[in-house]
Amino acid sequence: MYRHPYPGVPGRFLEGLLNARGLARLRHALLSRLPFPVLQSDVADVVYVTWMVDARAAQALLPAGLRVWERDGRAPLTVLTYRHGHFGPALAGRLRRLFPSPLQSNWRLYLDGPLPLAAPPHTVWFLENMMDSGPYVAATRLFSDIMRTHRPAHFTHGRAGAGYTTRIEPGAGSAPALAYTVAPSALPVLPPAFADAFGSWDAAVALLACQDAALGWAGRLGKLVLSHIDLPIPLDAVEPLVPAGPVACSLLDALPADGEPLCFRVPRVPFRVLSERVINTPGGPA
């Protein structure tokens, strides 16, 4: 459920609008048979922060029939945060430069087979999405079933010396909290929990960064949603990072982590949302 970060009448009005089940079902009935408008963005400064968390706790967040990717009782949880580059419909062509470039933070788990029909092997499970733009939050909640986006009271993401700092503060809203500073690393080094699970840096990055689709739960519809994406990340473009101080993530209260996070950055990558479809599968998150 969406909860606005600032109290007051406007916030309560938005909560009612963006949480309305009837509106979501009406929109789905009207638009589900139309072609999906491919969305495009030139994203920059994509910082990945990943923990190996308790796999049982992670599995409890998935609907029946899905299985979290895990090794020896631990599963990767990734928070990736970035700045969009004129996020809008690809059909806009050069006019897309008129669209804003909001910040976004996407939190996900990784899925193992078997997957629902039409889901490719490299599919993630969307846990949380945050954006710093009220209009984009409203648009994603009104016109998308998989993007259950939250708006924090405070959201910053950018350079801090040679590294990067990210802060997400929910205020009175429904967004989770996040705070970290990361610095460049001379060599790509795997923390012990990741070395045990993946064996090599390239194997870890290949799983954590390279996806073809995402699944999520549309609570207003009571169904799974599948979205195909295009995110071509060459492994040689990935820059290793290390935490430069304490790392705080509110989701770790429910998903205990094993050791330090694995961090890296992708400087730039073109990003497209290719499709979104509701899957008529029973069940839902626990």
C-alpha atoms as an extended CHARMM CRD file, in Angstrom:
* protein
*
       286  EXT
         1         1  MET       CA              0.0000000000        0.0000000000        0.0000000000  PROA      1               0.0000000000
         2         2  TYR       CA              1.1840000000        3.4870000000       -0.8440000000  PROA      2               0.0000000000
         3         3  ARG       CA              1.5570000000        5.9190000000        2.0320000000  PROA      3               0.0000000000
         4         4  HSD       CA              2.4680000000        9.5250000000        1.2810000000  PROA      4               0.0000000000
         5         5  PRO       CA              5.6200000000       10.8960000000        2.9560000000  PROA      5               0.0000000000
         6         6  TYR       CA              3.9600000000       14.1430000000        4.0020000000  PROA      6               0.0000000000
         7         7  PRO       CA              0.7930000000       14.3040000000        6.1370000000  PROA      7               0.0000000000
         8         8  GLY       CA             -2.1710000000       16.4010000000        5.1470000000  PROA      8               0.0000000000
         9         9  VAL       CA             -5.1810000000       16.4810000000        2.8510000000  PROA      9               0.0000000000
        10        10  PRO       CA             -3.2290000000       16.2600000000       -0.4740000000  PROA      10              0.0000000000
        11        11  GLY       CA             -1.3640000000       13.2280000000        0.7940000000  PROA      11              0.0000000000
        12        12  ARG       CA             -4.5380000000       11.4620000000        1.9080000000  PROA      12              0.0000000000
        13        13  PHE       CA             -6.1210000000       12.1810000000       -1.4750000000  PROA      13              0.0000000000
        14        14  LEU       CA             -3.1320000000       10.6610000000       -3.3060000000  PROA      14              0.0000000000
        15        15  GLU       CA             -3.1700000000        7.6080000000       -1.0570000000  PROA      15              0.0000000000
        16        16  GLY       CA             -6.8060000000        6.9640000000       -1.8680000000  PROA      16              0.0000000000
        17        17  LEU       CA             -6.2290000000        7.4570000000       -5.5940000000  PROA      17              0.0000000000
        18        18  LEU       CA             -3.0600000000        5.3870000000       -5.9230000000  PROA      18              0.0000000000
        19        19  ASN       CA             -4.3360000000        2.5210000000       -3.7780000000  PROA      19              0.0000000000
        20        20  ALA       CA             -7.7600000000        2.2840000000       -5.4570000000  PROA      20              0.0000000000
        21        21  ARG       CA             -8.4420000000       -1.3240000000       -6.5080000000  PROA      21              0.0000000000
        22        22  GLY       CA            -11.4080000000       -0.3660000000       -8.6840000000  PROA      22              0.0000000000
        23        23  LEU       CA             -9.3270000000        2.1440000000      -10.6290000000  PROA      23              0.0000000000
        24        24  ALA       CA             -6.5630000000       -0.4100000000      -11.2070000000  PROA      24              0.0000000000
        25        25  ARG       CA             -9.0360000000       -3.0000000000      -12.4810000000  PROA      25              0.0000000000
        26        26  LEU       CA            -10.7340000000       -0.4790000000      -14.7620000000  PROA      26              0.0000000000
        27        27  ARG       CA             -7.4260000000        0.6360000000      -16.2150000000  PROA      27              0.0000000000
        28        28  HSD       CA             -6.3670000000       -2.9730000000      -16.7390000000  PROA      28              0.0000000000
        29        29  ALA       CA             -9.6430000000       -3.8070000000      -18.4860000000  PROA      29              0.0000000000
        30        30  LEU       CA             -9.3420000000       -0.8090000000      -20.8100000000  PROA      30              0.0000000000
        31        31  LEU       CA             -5.6320000000       -0.9550000000      -21.6400000000  PROA      31              0.0000000000
        32        32  SER       CA             -4.6220000000       -4.6240000000      -21.3870000000  PROA      32              0.0000000000
        33        33  ARG       CA             -5.4990000000       -5.3220000000      -25.0390000000  PROA      33              0.0000000000
        34        34  LEU       CA             -3.5480000000       -2.3380000000      -26.3870000000  PROA      34              0.0000000000
        35        35  PRO       CA              0.1230000000       -2.5800000000      -27.4380000000  PROA      35              0.0000000000
        36        36  PHE       CA              2.5370000000       -1.8260000000      -24.6170000000  PROA      36              0.0000000000
        37        37  PRO       CA              4.3000000000        1.5540000000      -25.0660000000  PROA      37              0.0000000000
        38        38  VAL       CA              8.0130000000        0.6940000000      -24.8510000000  PROA      38              0.0000000000
        39        39  LEU       CA              9.7300000000        2.9260000000      -22.2900000000  PROA      39              0.0000000000
        40        40  GLN       CA             13.3190000000        4.0770000000      -22.6360000000  PROA      40              0.0000000000
        41        41  SER       CA             15.9570000000        5.7560000000      -20.5110000000  PROA      41              0.0000000000
        42        42  ASP       CA             19.7110000000        6.3720000000      -20.5830000000  PROA      42              0.0000000000
        43        43  VAL       CA             20.5130000000        5.5740000000      -16.9900000000  PROA      43              0.0000000000
        44        44  ALA       CA             23.7150000000        6.6290000000      -15.2610000000  PROA      44              0.0000000000
        45        45  ASP       CA             25.6410000000        5.9440000000      -12.0580000000  PROA      45              0.0000000000
        46        46  VAL       CA             23.9680000000        2.6140000000      -11.3700000000  PROA      46              0.0000000000
        47        47  VAL       CA             25.2400000000        1.5100000000       -7.9530000000  PROA      47              0.0000000000
        48        48  TYR       CA             24.5310000000       -2.0760000000       -6.9070000000  PROA      48              0.0000000000
        49        49  VAL       CA             24.6710000000       -3.0290000000       -3.2250000000  PROA      49              0.0000000000
        50        50  THR       CA             23.9980000000       -6.7290000000       -2.5530000000  PROA      50              0.0000000000
        51        51  TRP       CA             23.8050000000       -8.7450000000        0.6420000000  PROA      51              0.0000000000
        52        52  MET       CA             23.6540000000      -12.5130000000        1.1110000000  PROA      52              0.0000000000
        53        53  VAL       CA             20.5800000000      -12.8800000000        3.3310000000  PROA      53              0.0000000000
        54        54  ASP       CA             18.7480000000      -15.7120000000        5.0370000000  PROA      54              0.0000000000
        55        55  ALA       CA             17.1570000000      -17.7490000000        2.2260000000  PROA      55              0.0000000000
        56        56  ARG       CA             14.1840000000      -18.9380000000        4.3040000000  PROA      56              0.0000000000
        57        57  ALA       CA             13.2350000000      -15.3650000000        5.1510000000  PROA      57              0.0000000000
        58        58  ALA       CA             13.6430000000      -14.3560000000        1.5000000000  PROA      58              0.0000000000
        59        59  GLN       CA             11.5430000000      -17.2960000000        0.2930000000  PROA      59              0.0000000000
        60        60  ALA       CA              8.7300000000      -16.2260000000        2.6170000000  PROA      60              0.0000000000
        61        61  LEU       CA              8.3820000000      -13.0070000000        0.5810000000  PROA      61              0.0000000000
        62        62  LEU       CA              7.6010000000      -14.8910000000       -2.6500000000  PROA      62              0.0000000000
        63        63  PRO       CA              4.2400000000      -16.2200000000       -3.8550000000  PROA      63              0.0000000000
        64        64  ALA       CA              3.5940000000      -19.9410000000       -3.8560000000  PROA      64              0.0000000000
        65        65  GLY       CA              5.1780000000      -21.6260000000       -6.8740000000  PROA      65              0.0000000000
        66        66  LEU       CA              8.2460000000      -19.3850000000       -7.1000000000  PROA      66              0.0000000000
        67        67  ARG       CA             11.6540000000      -20.2680000000       -5.7090000000  PROA      67              0.0000000000
        68        68  VAL       CA             14.3760000000      -17.8840000000       -4.6120000000  PROA      68              0.0000000000
        69        69  TRP       CA             17.9100000000      -18.3940000000       -5.9550000000  PROA      69              0.0000000000
        70        70  GLU       CA             20.0130000000      -19.5730000000       -3.0060000000  PROA      70              0.0000000000
        71        71  ARG       CA             23.1920000000      -21.4000000000       -2.0890000000  PROA      71              0.0000000000
        72        72  ASP       CA             23.7740000000      -23.0350000000        1.2940000000  PROA      72              0.0000000000
        73        73  GLY       CA             20.8460000000      -21.2370000000        2.8800000000  PROA      73              0.0000000000
        74        74  ARG       CA             21.7380000000      -17.7370000000        1.6440000000  PROA      74              0.0000000000
        75        75  ALA       CA             20.1340000000      -15.6830000000       -1.1220000000  PROA      75              0.0000000000
        76        76  PRO       CA             21.2830000000      -12.4120000000       -2.7360000000  PROA      76              0.0000000000
        77        77  LEU       CA             19.2460000000       -9.2670000000       -2.0620000000  PROA      77              0.0000000000
        78        78  THR       CA             20.1900000000       -6.3440000000       -4.3110000000  PROA      78              0.0000000000
        79        79  VAL       CA             19.4750000000       -2.6360000000       -4.0350000000  PROA      79              0.0000000000
        80        80  LEU       CA             20.3980000000       -0.7730000000       -7.2190000000  PROA      80              0.0000000000
        81        81  THR       CA             20.0600000000        2.9910000000       -7.3740000000  PROA      81              0.0000000000
        82        82  TYR       CA             20.5610000000        5.2340000000      -10.3800000000  PROA      82              0.0000000000
        83        83  ARG       CA             19.5940000000        8.3910000000      -12.2000000000  PROA      83              0.0000000000
        84        84  HSD       CA             17.3760000000        8.0980000000      -15.2320000000  PROA      84              0.0000000000
        85        85  GLY       CA             18.2260000000        9.8600000000      -18.4540000000  PROA      85              0.0000000000
        86        86  HSD       CA             14.9620000000       11.2960000000      -19.8050000000  PROA      86              0.0000000000
        87        87  PHE       CA             12.6870000000        8.3970000000      -18.8860000000  PROA      87              0.0000000000
        88        88  GLY       CA              9.7410000000        8.2230000000      -21.2720000000  PROA      88              0.0000000000
        89        89  PRO       CA              8.1320000000        6.4500000000      -24.2320000000  PROA      89              0.0000000000
        90        90  ALA       CA             10.5450000000        5.3600000000      -26.9580000000  PROA      90              0.0000000000
        91        91  LEU       CA              8.0600000000        6.5730000000      -29.5830000000  PROA      91              0.0000000000
        92        92  ALA       CA              8.7840000000       10.1450000000      -28.4790000000  PROA      92              0.0000000000
        93        93  GLY       CA             12.1160000000        9.9380000000      -30.3070000000  PROA      93              0.0000000000
        94        94  ARG       CA             14.1310000000       13.1340000000      -29.8950000000  PROA      94              0.0000000000
        95        95  LEU       CA             11.3110000000       14.6750000000      -27.8850000000  PROA      95              0.0000000000
        96        96  ARG       CA             12.1980000000       12.2550000000      -25.0880000000  PROA      96              0.0000000000
        97        97  ARG       CA             14.8680000000       14.7670000000      -24.0650000000  PROA      97              0.0000000000
        98        98  LEU       CA             11.9830000000       16.8700000000      -22.7050000000  PROA      98              0.0000000000
        99        99  PHE       CA             11.1580000000       14.1600000000      -20.1480000000  PROA      99              0.0000000000
       100       100  PRO       CA             12.6820000000       14.4640000000      -16.6510000000  PROA      100             0.0000000000
       101       101  SER       CA             15.4880000000       12.3130000000      -15.2360000000  PROA      101             0.0000000000
       102       102  PRO       CA             14.3380000000       11.1730000000      -11.7780000000  PROA      102             0.0000000000
       103       103  LEU       CA             16.2620000000        9.0810000000       -9.2980000000  PROA      103             0.0000000000
       104       104  GLN       CA             15.1170000000        5.4930000000       -8.8320000000  PROA      104             0.0000000000
       105       105  SER       CA             16.0090000000        2.7070000000       -6.4230000000  PROA      105             0.0000000000
       106       106  ASN       CA             14.9570000000       -0.8590000000       -7.2110000000  PROA      106             0.0000000000
       107       107  TRP       CA             15.1620000000       -3.6720000000       -4.6200000000  PROA      107             0.0000000000
       108       108  ARG       CA             14.9610000000       -7.2820000000       -5.7410000000  PROA      108             0.0000000000
       109       109  LEU       CA             15.5700000000      -10.9600000000       -5.1320000000  PROA      109             0.0000000000
       110       110  TYR       CA             16.6800000000      -13.4710000000       -7.7760000000  PROA      110             0.0000000000
       111       111  LEU       CA             14.5340000000      -16.3570000000       -8.9430000000  PROA      111             0.0000000000
       112       112  ASP       CA             15.4540000000      -19.9510000000       -9.6690000000  PROA      112             0.0000000000
       113       113  GLY       CA             13.4440000000      -22.3160000000      -11.8690000000  PROA      113             0.0000000000
       114       114  PRO       CA             10.8290000000      -23.4130000000      -12.5870000000  PROA      114             0.0000000000
       115       115  LEU       CA              9.4160000000      -20.0540000000      -13.6620000000  PROA      115             0.0000000000
       116       116  PRO       CA              5.9600000000      -19.1690000000      -14.9980000000  PROA      116             0.0000000000
       117       117  LEU       CA              5.3050000000      -19.5360000000      -18.7050000000  PROA      117             0.0000000000
       118       118  ALA       CA              7.0070000000      -16.8260000000      -20.8130000000  PROA      118             0.0000000000
       119       119  ALA       CA              9.4490000000      -15.8280000000      -18.0410000000  PROA      119             0.0000000000
       120       120  PRO       CA             13.0830000000      -16.0930000000      -19.2360000000  PROA      120             0.0000000000
       121       121  PRO       CA             15.7790000000      -17.7520000000      -17.0860000000  PROA      121             0.0000000000
       122       122  HSD       CA             17.2990000000      -14.4680000000      -15.8110000000  PROA      122             0.0000000000
       123       123  THR       CA             14.2730000000      -13.0950000000      -13.9640000000  PROA      123             0.0000000000
       124       124  VAL       CA             14.2050000000      -11.1260000000      -10.7040000000  PROA      124             0.0000000000
       125       125  TRP       CA             11.4690000000      -10.5540000000       -8.1480000000  PROA      125             0.0000000000
       126       126  PHE       CA             10.6200000000       -6.9100000000       -7.4600000000  PROA      126             0.0000000000
       127       127  LEU       CA             10.3920000000       -6.1570000000       -3.7550000000  PROA      127             0.0000000000
       128       128  GLU       CA             10.4270000000       -2.3480000000       -3.6540000000  PROA      128             0.0000000000
       129       129  ASN       CA             10.7070000000        0.6440000000       -5.9760000000  PROA      129             0.0000000000
       130       130  MET       CA             11.3380000000        4.2600000000       -5.0110000000  PROA      130             0.0000000000
       131       131  MET       CA             11.4750000000        7.4230000000       -7.1180000000  PROA      131             0.0000000000
       132       132  ASP       CA             12.0710000000       11.0210000000       -6.0800000000  PROA      132             0.0000000000
       133       133  SER       CA              9.4340000000       12.4470000000       -8.4440000000  PROA      133             0.0000000000
       134       134  GLY       CA              5.7920000000       12.7170000000       -7.4230000000  PROA      134             0.0000000000
       135       135  PRO       CA              4.4950000000       12.6850000000      -11.0350000000  PROA      135             0.0000000000
       136       136  TYR       CA              6.5270000000        9.5640000000      -11.9030000000  PROA      136             0.0000000000
       137       137  VAL       CA              5.3730000000        7.8090000000       -8.7260000000  PROA      137             0.0000000000
       138       138  ALA       CA              1.7620000000        8.6000000000       -9.5980000000  PROA      138             0.0000000000
       139       139  ALA       CA              2.1950000000        7.5820000000      -13.2530000000  PROA      139             0.0000000000
       140       140  THR       CA              3.8200000000        4.2390000000      -12.4330000000  PROA      140             0.0000000000
       141       141  ARG       CA              1.1490000000        3.3630000000       -9.8700000000  PROA      141             0.0000000000
       142       142  LEU       CA             -1.7200000000        4.4450000000      -12.1190000000  PROA      142             0.0000000000
       143       143  PHE       CA             -0.4700000000        2.8920000000      -15.3780000000  PROA      143             0.0000000000
       144       144  SER       CA              1.7210000000       -0.0430000000      -14.2910000000  PROA      144             0.0000000000
       145       145  ASP       CA              0.8930000000       -3.1920000000      -12.3360000000  PROA      145             0.0000000000
       146       146  ILE       CA              4.4750000000       -4.1820000000      -11.4890000000  PROA      146             0.0000000000
       147       147  MET       CA              5.8680000000       -0.7720000000      -10.4630000000  PROA      147             0.0000000000
       148       148  ARG       CA              4.5050000000       -0.3320000000       -6.9440000000  PROA      148             0.0000000000
       149       149  THR       CA              6.5750000000        2.8230000000       -6.5650000000  PROA      149             0.0000000000
       150       150  HSD       CA              6.9920000000        4.7440000000       -3.3110000000  PROA      150             0.0000000000
       151       151  ARG       CA              8.0230000000        8.3540000000       -2.8420000000  PROA      151             0.0000000000
       152       152  PRO       CA             10.4270000000        9.0050000000        0.0460000000  PROA      152             0.0000000000
       153       153  ALA       CA             10.5100000000       12.2870000000        1.9220000000  PROA      153             0.0000000000
       154       154  HSD       CA             14.2100000000       12.6020000000        1.0890000000  PROA      154             0.0000000000
       155       155  PHE       CA             16.1470000000       10.8250000000       -1.6920000000  PROA      155             0.0000000000
       156       156  THR       CA             19.6980000000       11.6550000000       -2.7820000000  PROA      156             0.0000000000
       157       157  HSD       CA             22.1370000000        9.6790000000       -4.8970000000  PROA      157             0.0000000000
       158       158  GLY       CA             25.3670000000       11.0720000000       -6.2950000000  PROA      158             0.0000000000
       159       159  ARG       CA             29.0900000000       11.5100000000       -6.0800000000  PROA      159             0.0000000000
       160       160  ALA       CA             30.8850000000       11.8500000000       -2.7610000000  PROA      160             0.0000000000
       161       161  GLY       CA             34.5090000000       12.5010000000       -3.6150000000  PROA      161             0.0000000000
       162       162  ALA       CA             35.6320000000        9.5300000000       -5.7010000000  PROA      162             0.0000000000
       163       163  GLY       CA             32.7280000000        7.4100000000       -4.4790000000  PROA      163             0.0000000000
       164       164  TYR       CA             28.9450000000        7.6120000000       -4.1750000000  PROA      164             0.0000000000
       165       165  THR       CA             26.4790000000        8.3350000000       -1.4060000000  PROA      165             0.0000000000
       166       166  THR       CA             22.8140000000        7.3230000000       -1.3400000000  PROA      166             0.0000000000
       167       167  ARG       CA             20.2090000000        8.3490000000        1.2400000000  PROA      167             0.0000000000
       168       168  ILE       CA             16.5400000000        7.3430000000        1.2550000000  PROA      168             0.0000000000
       169       169  GLU       CA             14.4740000000        8.6430000000        4.1740000000  PROA      169             0.0000000000
       170       170  PRO       CA             10.7830000000        7.6390000000        4.1950000000  PROA      170             0.0000000000
       171       171  GLY       CA              9.4010000000       10.4080000000        6.3860000000  PROA      171             0.0000000000
       172       172  ALA       CA              5.7830000000        9.4530000000        7.1300000000  PROA      172             0.0000000000
       173       173  GLY       CA              5.5880000000        7.4380000000        3.9030000000  PROA      173             0.0000000000
       174       174  SER       CA              5.7340000000        3.7880000000        2.9110000000  PROA      174             0.0000000000
       175       175  ALA       CA              9.2240000000        3.8030000000        1.3640000000  PROA      175             0.0000000000
       176       176  PRO       CA             11.9210000000        1.7510000000        3.1230000000  PROA      176             0.0000000000
       177       177  ALA       CA             15.0770000000        3.4440000000        4.4000000000  PROA      177             0.0000000000
       178       178  LEU       CA             18.5850000000        3.2140000000        2.9780000000  PROA      178             0.0000000000
       179       179  ALA       CA             21.9250000000        4.8880000000        3.6960000000  PROA      179             0.0000000000
       180       180  TYR       CA             25.4140000000        4.1260000000        2.4360000000  PROA      180             0.0000000000
       181       181  THR       CA             28.6170000000        5.5750000000        1.0700000000  PROA      181             0.0000000000
       182       182  VAL       CA             30.7980000000        3.4950000000       -1.2470000000  PROA      182             0.0000000000
       183       183  ALA       CA             34.3120000000        4.0930000000       -2.5480000000  PROA      183             0.0000000000
       184       184  PRO       CA             36.2950000000        2.7420000000       -5.5280000000  PROA      184             0.0000000000
       185       185  SER       CA             38.2180000000       -0.4900000000       -5.0640000000  PROA      185             0.0000000000
       186       186  ALA       CA             41.5090000000       -1.1670000000       -6.8210000000  PROA      186             0.0000000000
       187       187  LEU       CA             40.6500000000       -4.8430000000       -7.2800000000  PROA      187             0.0000000000
       188       188  PRO       CA             37.3650000000       -6.7790000000       -7.5000000000  PROA      188             0.0000000000
       189       189  VAL       CA             37.2610000000       -8.7670000000       -4.2660000000  PROA      189             0.0000000000
       190       190  LEU       CA             34.3760000000      -11.0210000000       -3.2200000000  PROA      190             0.0000000000
       191       191  PRO       CA             33.2960000000      -10.9530000000        0.4440000000  PROA      191             0.0000000000
       192       192  PRO       CA             33.4350000000      -14.4730000000        1.9280000000  PROA      192             0.0000000000
       193       193  ALA       CA             29.6820000000      -15.1740000000        1.6640000000  PROA      193             0.0000000000
       194       194  PHE       CA             29.7690000000      -14.3240000000       -2.0620000000  PROA      194             0.0000000000
       195       195  ALA       CA             32.9360000000      -16.3370000000       -2.6820000000  PROA      195             0.0000000000
       196       196  ASP       CA             31.1970000000      -19.3810000000       -1.2070000000  PROA      196             0.0000000000
       197       197  ALA       CA             28.0650000000      -18.8610000000       -3.3230000000  PROA      197             0.0000000000
       198       198  PHE       CA             29.5630000000      -17.8180000000       -6.6680000000  PROA      198             0.0000000000
       199       199  GLY       CA             33.2440000000      -18.7370000000       -6.7240000000  PROA      199             0.0000000000
       200       200  SER       CA             34.3090000000      -15.7710000000       -8.8660000000  PROA      200             0.0000000000
       201       201  TRP       CA             33.6890000000      -12.0590000000       -9.3380000000  PROA      201             0.0000000000
       202       202  ASP       CA             32.4690000000      -12.4820000000      -12.9250000000  PROA      202             0.0000000000
       203       203  ALA       CA             29.9830000000      -15.1860000000      -11.9350000000  PROA      203             0.0000000000
       204       204  ALA       CA             28.5760000000      -12.9890000000       -9.1650000000  PROA      204             0.0000000000
       205       205  VAL       CA             28.2490000000       -9.8910000000      -11.3630000000  PROA      205             0.0000000000
       206       206  ALA       CA             26.6950000000      -11.8960000000      -14.2200000000  PROA      206             0.0000000000
       207       207  LEU       CA             23.8500000000      -13.0390000000      -11.9740000000  PROA      207             0.0000000000
       208       208  LEU       CA             23.4020000000       -9.7920000000      -10.0630000000  PROA      208             0.0000000000
       209       209  ALA       CA             23.5010000000       -7.3300000000      -12.9740000000  PROA      209             0.0000000000
       210       210  CYS       CA             22.2550000000       -9.1460000000      -16.0900000000  PROA      210             0.0000000000
       211       211  GLN       CA             18.4800000000       -9.6740000000      -16.2100000000  PROA      211             0.0000000000
       212       212  ASP       CA             15.9300000000      -10.1170000000      -18.9620000000  PROA      212             0.0000000000
       213       213  ALA       CA             12.6970000000       -9.7900000000      -16.9600000000  PROA      213             0.0000000000
       214       214  ALA       CA             11.0920000000       -9.0470000000      -13.6140000000  PROA      214             0.0000000000
       215       215  LEU       CA              8.1210000000      -10.5290000000      -11.7920000000  PROA      215             0.0000000000
       216       216  GLY       CA              6.0500000000       -8.7230000000       -9.1920000000  PROA      216             0.0000000000
       217       217  TRP       CA              2.7730000000       -8.9880000000       -7.3330000000  PROA      217             0.0000000000
       218       218  ALA       CA             -0.1320000000       -6.7110000000       -8.2580000000  PROA      218             0.0000000000
       219       219  GLY       CA             -1.9810000000       -6.6320000000       -4.9540000000  PROA      219             0.0000000000
       220       220  ARG       CA             -4.8450000000       -4.5680000000       -6.3930000000  PROA      220             0.0000000000
       221       221  LEU       CA             -5.4450000000       -7.3040000000       -8.9790000000  PROA      221             0.0000000000
       222       222  GLY       CA             -4.3750000000      -10.2870000000       -6.8870000000  PROA      222             0.0000000000
       223       223  LYS       CA             -2.1380000000      -11.5800000000       -9.7030000000  PROA      223             0.0000000000
       224       224  LEU       CA              1.4680000000      -11.9300000000      -10.8310000000  PROA      224             0.0000000000
       225       225  VAL       CA              2.8670000000       -9.4460000000      -13.3470000000  PROA      225             0.0000000000
       226       226  LEU       CA              5.7440000000      -10.1290000000      -15.7570000000  PROA      226             0.0000000000
       227       227  SER       CA              7.7860000000       -7.3580000000      -17.3680000000  PROA      227             0.0000000000
       228       228  HSD       CA             10.4580000000       -7.9510000000      -20.0190000000  PROA      228             0.0000000000
       229       229  ILE       CA             13.3720000000       -5.5080000000      -19.9860000000  PROA      229             0.0000000000
       230       230  ASP       CA             16.4630000000       -4.7540000000      -22.0640000000  PROA      230             0.0000000000
       231       231  LEU       CA             19.4960000000       -3.8930000000      -19.9130000000  PROA      231             0.0000000000
       232       232  PRO       CA             22.6950000000       -4.7190000000      -21.8410000000  PROA      232             0.0000000000
       233       233  ILE       CA             25.4760000000       -4.5030000000      -19.2500000000  PROA      233             0.0000000000
       234       234  PRO       CA             28.9450000000       -5.5970000000      -20.4690000000  PROA      234             0.0000000000
       235       235  LEU       CA             30.8410000000       -7.1880000000      -17.5930000000  PROA      235             0.0000000000
       236       236  ASP       CA             34.0090000000       -5.2640000000      -18.4280000000  PROA      236             0.0000000000
       237       237  ALA       CA             32.1500000000       -1.9830000000      -17.7550000000  PROA      237             0.0000000000
       238       238  VAL       CA             31.4670000000       -2.9120000000      -14.1140000000  PROA      238             0.0000000000
       239       239  GLU       CA             33.5600000000       -0.9600000000      -11.5740000000  PROA      239             0.0000000000
       240       240  PRO       CA             34.1720000000       -2.5710000000       -8.1410000000  PROA      240             0.0000000000
       241       241  LEU       CA             33.2750000000       -0.5890000000       -5.0270000000  PROA      241             0.0000000000
       242       242  VAL       CA             33.5910000000       -1.1350000000       -1.2830000000  PROA      242             0.0000000000
       243       243  PRO       CA             31.5790000000        0.2780000000        1.6350000000  PROA      243             0.0000000000
       244       244  ALA       CA             33.1450000000        3.4300000000        3.0780000000  PROA      244             0.0000000000
       245       245  GLY       CA             31.4050000000        3.3170000000        6.4410000000  PROA      245             0.0000000000
       246       246  PRO       CA             28.2390000000        1.7520000000        7.8760000000  PROA      246             0.0000000000
       247       247  VAL       CA             25.5600000000        0.5550000000        5.4500000000  PROA      247             0.0000000000
       248       248  ALA       CA             21.9440000000        0.7510000000        6.6260000000  PROA      248             0.0000000000
       249       249  CYS       CA             18.9580000000       -0.8800000000        4.9000000000  PROA      249             0.0000000000
       250       250  SER       CA             15.6250000000       -1.2190000000        6.6990000000  PROA      250             0.0000000000
       251       251  LEU       CA             14.7560000000       -4.4310000000        4.8560000000  PROA      251             0.0000000000
       252       252  LEU       CA             17.6410000000       -6.2010000000        6.5890000000  PROA      252             0.0000000000
       253       253  ASP       CA             15.5550000000       -6.2280000000        9.7830000000  PROA      253             0.0000000000
       254       254  ALA       CA             13.4320000000       -8.9460000000        8.1500000000  PROA      254             0.0000000000
       255       255  LEU       CA             16.2160000000      -10.4720000000        6.0220000000  PROA      255             0.0000000000
       256       256  PRO       CA             19.2970000000      -10.9980000000        8.2030000000  PROA      256             0.0000000000
       257       257  ALA       CA             22.5100000000      -10.5400000000        6.1970000000  PROA      257             0.0000000000
       258       258  ASP       CA             25.7030000000      -12.5880000000        6.3200000000  PROA      258             0.0000000000
       259       259  GLY       CA             28.7040000000      -10.2480000000        6.3290000000  PROA      259             0.0000000000
       260       260  GLU       CA             29.5200000000       -7.1900000000        4.2270000000  PROA      260             0.0000000000
       261       261  PRO       CA             27.6930000000       -6.3250000000        0.9890000000  PROA      261             0.0000000000
       262       262  LEU       CA             29.1490000000       -6.7120000000       -2.4840000000  PROA      262             0.0000000000
       263       263  CYS       CA             29.1430000000       -3.3340000000       -4.2540000000  PROA      263             0.0000000000
       264       264  PHE       CA             29.8080000000       -2.2030000000       -7.8130000000  PROA      264             0.0000000000
       265       265  ARG       CA             28.8920000000        0.5270000000      -10.2820000000  PROA      265             0.0000000000
       266       266  VAL       CA             27.8510000000        0.6250000000      -13.9150000000  PROA      266             0.0000000000
       267       267  PRO       CA             28.6300000000        4.1290000000      -15.2820000000  PROA      267             0.0000000000
       268       268  ARG       CA             26.0060000000        4.1990000000      -18.0570000000  PROA      268             0.0000000000
       269       269  VAL       CA             23.6380000000        1.7880000000      -19.7650000000  PROA      269             0.0000000000
       270       270  PRO       CA             20.6400000000        2.1510000000      -22.0970000000  PROA      270             0.0000000000
       271       271  PHE       CA             17.5010000000        0.7500000000      -20.5160000000  PROA      271             0.0000000000
       272       272  ARG       CA             14.1620000000       -0.2350000000      -22.0410000000  PROA      272             0.0000000000
       273       273  VAL       CA             10.9570000000       -1.6620000000      -20.6060000000  PROA      273             0.0000000000
       274       274  LEU       CA              9.6910000000       -3.8800000000      -23.4230000000  PROA      274             0.0000000000
       275       275  SER       CA              6.4310000000       -5.2810000000      -22.0880000000  PROA      275             0.0000000000
       276       276  GLU       CA              4.2040000000       -5.8520000000      -19.0970000000  PROA      276             0.0000000000
       277       277  ARG       CA              1.5520000000       -8.5360000000      -18.7660000000  PROA      277             0.0000000000
       278       278  VAL       CA             -0.6080000000       -9.9550000000      -16.0030000000  PROA      278             0.0000000000
       279       279  ILE       CA             -0.2550000000      -13.6880000000      -15.4200000000  PROA      279             0.0000000000
       280       280  ASN       CA             -3.3530000000      -15.5120000000      -14.2250000000  PROA      280             0.0000000000
       281       281  THR       CA             -1.5840000000      -17.5290000000      -11.5660000000  PROA      281             0.0000000000
       282       282  PRO       CA             -3.1670000000      -18.1850000000       -8.1550000000  PROA      282             0.0000000000
       283       283  GLY       CA             -1.4020000000      -17.4220000000       -4.9200000000  PROA      283             0.0000000000
       284       284  GLY       CA              0.3130000000      -14.3640000000       -3.5530000000  PROA      284             0.0000000000
       285       285  PRO       CA              3.0640000000      -13.2090000000       -1.2280000000  PROA      285             0.0000000000
       286       286  ALA       CA              2.9680000000      -14.7120000000        2.2250000000  PROA      286             0.0000000000
